[in-house]
Amino acid sequence: MALIGHLNDSLPKGAAGLFRAAENGEGVLYLPEIALGEFAYLALRGRLGLEHPRGLVEEVVDQVRAGGYIRLSALDAAGWGVFLDLNVPELHDRLIAADAVARRVPLVTNDRELARIPGLERVWE
């Protein structure tokens, strides 16, 4: 949701501020591979209402590959350790939360349930 909101310029103030700071070189945002996959899947299936979904997906992937302010993120050994300990029933959310907790970075998400995870800072509003 955060990536889609960023692309649509529709993020709330808190989330938009993190994206803006990263764009200005004041940090980096990590995009879990599973989140990029979800975005691409939804876009290509026509679920985001985009006029040219493949072109947008390719543009986002190219930006991530360029290593700008958004970096593709995969779980490392520490992340898998966190994954095993989390009590998050949904697979995608569990992978995304584990990545944020292991990296000790805030998670930009509108999912309030994830705010209950110990060690996870949620940013949205």
N, C-alpha and C positions, 0 to 999 in steps of 0.2 A: 504493500500500500504506500509506503514512503516513496519508493522510486516512482510509482505512478503519479502520486501527488506532486512530486518534484517536477516531473515532465509536464504536468498540467498546470504548474504554478498554483496549486491549490492546497499547499500544506499549511497547517496552523503555525502560529508564530514561533513556538519553540523548535519544532522540527525544521521549519524553513531557515531559522537562524543557524542551525548546525550545517545545513547544506550551503548556505551563504558563506559561512566561515571557511568551510573546506574549499569552496570555489575561489576564495580570496587567498588561498595558500596557508590558512591558519590551522590546518589539520588535514586529516584524510578520513574518508568514510569507507568502511569495509562492507562489501556487498556479498553476502553468502551465496555460494553457487546455487543452492536450492532456491533462493529468492529470485535470482536471475532466471532460473529455469521456470519458476512459477509465472513470472512476468512474461517471458517469451511464449509460454504455453497459452496463457490467457489471451495475449495479443493475437497470436496466430489463429486461435480458435474463434476470433471475432468477439470475444467477451468484453473488450475494452472500448468498443465503438470507435476504433481508429480507422481512418480512411485508407492508410497505407501501412498496415501493421508490420509487414516484413521489413520494410525500409526503416521503420523506427527501431525495431528489434536489432537490426544490423548496425544502426547508428549507435545505440546504447552499448552493444558488444564492442564496437570499435573504440568508443570512448573508454571503456573499462580496459581494453587491451593496451591503449595508449598510456595507461598508468597515470592518469591525471589524478583528480581529487577523489575519484571512486576506484577502489581496488577490489578485485575479485578475491574472495576469501574461501578457503577450504579448512575443514577441521584438522588441526594437528593432533598430536598425541594428547596434549593437555585438554584440548577441546573434546576429544572422545572420552576422556575421563570424566569431564563435566557432564557430557551427554548421558553416560551410564548412571549418574547420580540424580539427574533431574526427574521430577515427577510432573512431566508434561505429556499428556496422552497423545496429542496430535504430532505426528512425525515431523512435518515441516517446521512447526513452531519449536519443537524440541531441538532440532538441528540449528536453527537460527539463534535461539536463546543460548545454547551451549557455546556457540562461536563468540557471542558478545561477552558472556561471563568469563570464558577462558582468556579473551583478549583484554578484559577489564575496561571495556568501552561501553558507553551508553547504547541502548538499542532504540532506534527511531521506529516506533510502532504505535498504532492506535489500539492495539490489543491490551486492554487493562488487566486481563488475567495474568499476563506475563510479568506485570509489576510485582506480583506476589512471590516471584522467584528470589530467594536469598542471593545477594550479590549482583543482582541485575538492576541497573538504573534504566528506567524507561523515559524517553523524551517524546512528547507529542504536542501538547497544548502550548 
